[in-house]
């Protein structure tokens, strides 16, 4: 336990969890990278469903995009994901 945790435990007389989140891990257990990846892929799939000129193929962690995408929509999805929006 770090010095800060020990001090907090002593000051509050409460135990402190040893669980330490990674640099980008959220309380739900998903990393920020996972949340962003999911949001971007979902938005790309949504755009492909609404356009006959856009094709999205996913192969593992790579995506092949054939056609034009709405970058502003991707930016909004990323911003919403970071802010904790839907």
C-alpha positions, 0 to 999 in steps of 0.5 A, a space after each residue: 500500500 502506498 504512503 498516501 493510502 496508508 495515511 488515508 486509512 489512518 486518517 479515516 479509520 477505513 480500509 483502502 482497496 488495493 485495486 489500482 486502475 490502470 492509466 486508462 481503466 474505468 470503474 466498469 473495467 473497460 479501458 478507455 481504448 476499448 470504449 473508443 474502439 467500440 464507439 468508432 466501430 459502431 459508428 462506422 457500421 451505422 454509416 455503412 448501413 445508411 449508405 450504399 456507397 460505403 463498405 466496412 469490413 473488420 478483420 480482428 483489430 483492423 478495419 477496411 473502409 471502402 467509400 467516404 465516411 463522415 469524419 465529423 460524426 466519428 469525432 462526435 462519437 469519440 468526444 461523447 465516449 470520452 465524456 461518458 455520453 451514450 
